[in-house]
Amino acid sequence: MNNLPFHPCCVLVTGGAGFIGSNFIRWLLAEHTDVQVVNLDLLTYAGNLESLADVAAGHDGRGDGRYYFVHGDIRDLDCVRAMLRGERGETIAGDSRPRTVPRPDAVVHFAAESHVDRSIMGPAAFVATNVQGTLTLLEASRAERDANTPFRFLHVSTDEVYGSIGPEDPPFTECTPLAPNSPYSASKGGSDLLVRAYVETFGFPALITRCSNNYGPYQFPEKLIPLMITRALADQPLPVYGDGKNVRDWLYVTDHVAAIWAVLTRGRLGEVYNIGGNAERPNLAVVKTLLRTLGKPESLIQFVKDRLGHDRRYAMDTTRMRSELGWAPAHAFEDGLESTVRWYLEHRGWWQRVLSEAYRASNALYLKDVE
């Protein structure tokens, strides 16, 4: 497979209305003014076009014309194939005339069901989206890509596929065996293996990234950091699983998206790249730091029954990213956390609209121990 440096003209981003996807699109359009972006998103509960309102205003048909949004499902083979052929159209708000979507020469695949608690309550949706959806994208990409034109497929995965390690164990490397412990991580591991199989069987030009826990602007408030910020601002109890000593490696989202671009454009085809923030922190320590930053008392912390199959520690060895691609995280954890808190304080309207009645109702399933 060709491993020459690659610079796409048009990137198809799946799940681009989600947390990491929307940050990637915003970063890419700002940093690379010669690149077009097509955003394919089903707009499930965690997908929010409001997160891209500024992007649309500046870059869709009303702006420089480099951004396209298509409402669609990654499991819809006909839809995905049409997009990869450049045969789909999008309609801009206030304009009934559709624009033809350009033909992508790269796919960055974010779209996934990603919340562990939801996977425990309903595993089938995770298999359908994360496994079947990835298979559909692979089949469509293999069928529609022009063998004479450079093309790359980057599959965004998670450190959770490696399972859990002890406090003294070395960090995960790209050679660590997969040992997922939740329906979510199992579904992501399954999709990783499909991508690997397409590389080995069909010579498909794909790469895989596995990231640690992301945080930053536009994150849906069911994940730890935005959940704790929004609840603390309302003086509500902060639910901490078990003893709070589960350790995660924290990665600021803009550091992650810069790493993804480095892998897409300069990574070795067929390889896996671990992306981490080199910022291991116990969950309880993160919550206490947030409370200090917000000027809220630790009495808001409420320990709740531990999550089923709760992994104890994740840690990432990012040697490959550093040595091959020259990437390292630019944000220290404390600085990134302070920036994140500031963003949520300054964007109350965004997250207050996200906290809909439907969200609160579903959230109650795993916050049932918290009054």
C-alpha positions in Angstrom: 0.0 0.0 0.0 1.1 3.5 -0.8 2.4 5.3 2.4 3.4 8.6 0.7 2.2 11.8 2.5 -1.5 12.3 1.7 -3.5 15.5 1.6 -7.2 15.0 0.9 -9.2 17.5 -1.0 -12.5 16.5 0.5 -13.1 14.6 3.8 -16.3 12.7 4.6 -16.7 12.9 8.4 -19.2 10.5 10.0 -20.8 11.7 13.2 -19.6 15.2 12.6 -22.4 16.7 14.8 -21.1 14.9 17.9 -18.5 16.1 20.4 -15.2 15.1 18.8 -16.5 15.2 15.2 -17.7 18.8 15.5 -14.4 19.8 17.0 -12.5 18.1 14.2 -14.6 19.8 11.5 -14.1 23.2 13.1 -10.4 22.7 13.4 -9.9 21.2 9.9 -11.8 24.1 8.1 -9.8 26.6 10.1 -6.4 25.0 9.7 -6.6 23.8 6.1 -8.4 26.3 3.8 -8.0 24.1 0.7 -10.0 21.2 2.2 -13.8 20.6 1.9 -15.8 18.7 4.5 -18.9 16.6 4.2 -20.6 15.8 7.5 -22.8 12.7 7.6 -24.8 12.5 10.8 -28.1 10.8 11.8 -28.6 13.4 14.6 -29.3 11.0 17.4 -29.5 12.4 20.9 -25.8 13.3 21.1 -25.7 14.9 17.7 -26.4 18.6 17.7 -26.1 20.9 14.7 -26.1 23.8 17.1 -22.5 22.8 17.8 -21.7 23.6 14.2 -23.8 26.8 13.8 -20.7 29.0 13.4 -19.1 26.5 11.0 -22.2 26.4 8.8 -22.5 30.2 8.8 -19.0 30.6 7.6 -18.5 27.6 5.3 -21.7 26.3 3.8 -23.3 27.8 0.7 -23.8 31.1 2.5 -20.1 31.3 3.2 -17.0 29.9 1.4 -18.8 26.8 0.3 -16.4 24.3 1.9 -18.8 22.6 4.3 -21.7 20.3 3.5 -24.1 18.6 5.9 -26.1 15.4 4.9 -28.7 13.9 7.3 -28.2 10.2 7.0 -27.4 6.9 8.5 -24.0 5.1 8.2 -25.9 1.8 8.1 -27.7 3.0 4.9 -25.5 1.5 2.1 -27.3 3.3 -0.7 -26.9 6.6 1.1 -23.2 6.1 1.8 -22.4 4.9 -1.7 -24.1 7.9 -3.3 -22.1 10.2 -1.0 -18.9 8.6 -2.0 -19.8 9.0 -5.6 -20.6 12.6 -5.1 -24.2 12.1 -6.0 -25.9 13.3 -2.9 -27.1 16.8 -2.3 -27.7 19.0 0.7 -30.3 21.8 1.2 -29.1 24.9 3.1 -31.5 26.4 5.6 -33.6 29.0 3.9 -32.7 27.9 0.4 -34.6 25.1 -1.3 -31.9 24.6 -4.0 -29.7 21.6 -3.2 -26.0 21.7 -3.5 -24.2 18.7 -5.0 -21.9 17.2 -2.4 -18.3 16.7 -3.7 -16.7 13.3 -4.0 -14.6 12.6 -0.9 -11.1 11.1 -1.1 -10.9 10.4 2.6 -13.3 9.1 5.4 -12.8 9.9 9.0 -15.2 7.7 10.9 -16.3 9.1 14.3 -20.0 8.0 14.3 -20.7 5.7 17.2 -22.8 5.0 20.2 -20.3 5.8 22.9 -21.7 5.8 26.4 -20.9 2.7 28.5 -23.9 3.1 30.8 -26.2 3.1 27.8 -24.5 0.1 26.3 -25.2 -1.8 29.5 -28.9 -0.9 29.3 -29.2 -1.6 25.6 -26.3 -3.4 23.9 -28.1 -4.0 20.6 -28.0 -0.4 19.5 -24.2 -0.4 20.0 -23.7 -3.5 17.8 -26.0 -2.0 15.1 -24.3 1.3 14.9 -20.7 0.5 15.8 -20.3 -2.8 14.1 -22.9 -2.9 11.3 -22.4 0.8 10.6 -18.6 0.4 10.3 -19.1 -2.6 8.0 -21.4 -0.6 5.8 -18.9 2.2 5.5 -16.1 -0.3 4.7 -18.2 -2.0 2.0 -19.3 1.3 0.5 -15.8 2.7 0.5 -14.3 -0.4 -1.1 -16.9 -0.4 -3.8 -16.8 3.3 -4.6 -13.2 4.4 -4.3 -11.2 4.9 -7.5 -8.2 2.6 -7.4 -6.3 5.2 -9.4 -7.0 8.0 -6.9 -5.4 8.3 -3.5 -7.9 7.4 -0.7 -7.7 6.8 3.0 -10.2 5.6 5.7 -9.4 6.5 9.3 -11.4 4.6 12.0 -11.6 6.4 15.3 -11.6 4.0 18.2 -11.0 4.0 22.0 -8.5 2.8 24.6 -11.4 0.9 26.2 -10.9 -1.9 23.7 -7.8 -2.9 25.6 -9.7 -3.5 28.9 -8.4 -2.7 32.3 -5.0 -2.6 33.8 -3.6 -2.5 37.4 -2.0 0.4 39.1 1.5 -0.8 38.4 1.0 -2.2 34.9 2.7 -0.5 31.9 0.4 1.6 29.6 -1.4 0.2 26.6 0.7 -0.1 23.5 -0.7 -0.7 20.0 0.3 -4.4 20.5 -1.7 -4.8 23.7 -4.3 -7.6 23.1 -7.9 -6.5 22.9 -9.9 -7.4 26.1 -13.1 -5.3 26.2 -15.2 -5.4 29.3 -18.4 -3.6 28.3 -20.9 -3.9 25.5 -19.7 -0.5 24.2 -16.0 -1.4 24.2 -16.8 -4.9 22.7 -18.6 -3.2 19.8 -15.7 -0.9 19.2 -13.3 -3.8 19.4 -15.4 -5.6 16.8 -15.4 -2.6 14.5 -11.6 -2.3 14.9 -11.2 -5.9 13.8 -13.4 -5.4 10.8 -11.2 -2.6 9.7 -8.1 -4.7 10.2 -9.6 -7.5 8.3 -10.3 -5.2 5.3 -6.7 -4.1 5.3 -5.4 -7.6 5.4 -7.9 -9.2 3.0 -8.6 -6.5 0.5 -5.5 -4.3 0.8 -7.9 -1.5 1.9 -6.1 1.8 2.8 -7.2 2.2 6.4 -5.8 3.3 9.7 -7.0 3.0 13.2 -6.6 5.5 16.1 -7.4 4.6 19.7 -7.8 7.6 22.0 -8.0 8.1 25.8 -10.9 10.0 27.5 -11.6 13.3 25.7 -12.8 16.5 27.2 -13.4 20.0 26.1 -16.1 22.2 24.4 -19.4 20.8 23.1 -19.2 17.5 25.0 -22.7 16.0 25.7 -23.4 16.3 29.4 -23.6 12.6 30.1 -19.8 12.2 30.2 -17.9 12.7 33.4 -16.5 16.2 33.1 -19.5 18.1 31.5 -21.9 16.1 33.7 -20.1 17.3 36.9 -19.8 20.9 35.7 -23.5 21.2 34.8 -24.7 19.5 38.0 -22.3 21.5 40.2 -23.5 24.8 38.6 -27.0 23.8 39.6 -25.8 22.7 43.1 -27.0 19.2 42.4 -25.3 16.1 43.9 -22.3 14.8 41.9 -22.6 11.0 41.4 -19.2 9.3 41.7 -19.1 5.6 41.0 -17.7 3.2 43.7 -14.7 4.7 45.5 -13.9 7.2 42.8 -10.4 5.8 42.3 -10.9 4.6 38.7 -8.1 6.1 36.7 -8.4 7.6 33.2 -5.9 9.3 30.9 -7.4 12.7 29.9 -6.9 14.2 26.4 -8.1 17.7 25.4 -10.2 17.4 22.3 -8.2 19.8 20.1 -5.1 17.8 20.8 -7.0 14.7 19.7 -8.2 16.2 16.4 -4.7 17.5 15.5 -3.4 13.9 16.1 -6.1 12.5 13.9 -5.1 14.7 11.0 -1.5 13.7 11.5 -2.4 10.0 11.3 -4.7 10.5 8.3 -2.1 12.5 6.3 1.2 10.9 7.4 0.4 7.6 9.2 1.4 4.2 7.8 -1.5 2.5 6.2 -2.8 -0.6 8.1 -1.3 0.7 11.4 -2.9 1.5 14.8 -2.0 4.7 16.6 -2.6 5.3 20.3 -3.5 8.9 21.2 -3.4 9.9 24.8 -3.0 13.0 26.9 -0.4 11.6 29.3 -2.6 12.9 32.1 -3.7 10.0 34.3 -6.1 11.1 37.0 -8.5 9.2 39.4 -12.1 10.3 38.7 -12.5 11.6 42.2 -9.5 13.9 41.8 -11.0 15.2 38.6 -14.3 16.0 40.3 -12.6 17.7 43.3 -10.5 19.8 40.9 -13.7 20.9 39.1 -15.4 21.8 42.4 -12.4 24.0 43.4 -12.4 25.7 40.0 -16.1 26.4 40.2 -15.9 27.4 43.9 -18.3 24.7 44.9 -18.1 22.5 48.1 -16.9 18.9 48.1 -20.1 18.1 50.0 -21.8 17.9 46.6 -20.0 14.6 45.9 -22.2 11.6 46.4 -20.8 8.1 46.0 -23.1 5.7 44.2 -23.1 2.0 43.4 -20.3 1.1 41.0 -20.9 0.6 37.3 -21.2 -3.0 36.2 -17.8 -4.2 34.8 -16.2 -0.9 35.6 -12.6 -0.8 34.3 -10.1 0.3 37.0 -7.4 2.0 34.9 -6.6 3.1 31.4 -3.2 4.4 30.4 -1.8 5.0 26.9 1.7 4.7 25.5 2.0 7.3 22.8 5.5 6.5 21.7 4.4 5.7 18.1 2.6 9.0 17.7 5.7 10.9 19.1 8.4 9.1 17.2 6.7 8.6 13.8 4.5 11.7 13.5 6.1 14.2 15.9 2.8 14.6 17.8 2.4 15.4 21.5 -0.5 16.9 23.4 -0.2 20.7 23.6 -2.5 21.1 26.7 -1.6 20.3 30.2 -4.6 18.8 32.0 -5.2 21.6 34.5 -5.0 24.2 31.7 -7.4 22.2 29.5 -9.8 21.7 32.4 -9.9 25.4 33.2 -10.5 26.2 29.6 -13.4 23.6 29.5 -15.0 25.0 32.6 -14.8 28.5 31.2 -16.4 27.3 28.0 -19.4 25.8 29.9 -19.8 29.0 31.9 -19.8 31.1 28.8 -22.2 28.8 26.8 -25.0 28.0 29.2 -27.5 28.3 26.5 -26.0 25.5 24.5 -25.9 22.9 27.3 -29.2 24.0 28.9 -30.9 23.3 25.6 -29.2 20.0 25.4 -30.5 19.1 28.9 -33.9 18.3 27.5 -36.6 16.4 29.3 -35.8 13.3 27.2 -32.2 13.5 28.2 -33.1 13.8 31.9 -35.5 10.9 31.7 -32.9 8.6 30.1 -30.2 9.9 32.4 -32.3 8.9 35.4 -31.6 5.3 34.6 -28.0 5.5 35.7 -28.4 8.4 38.2 -31.3 6.7 40.0 -29.2 6.6 43.2 -28.8 10.4 43.2 -31.6 12.6 44.4 
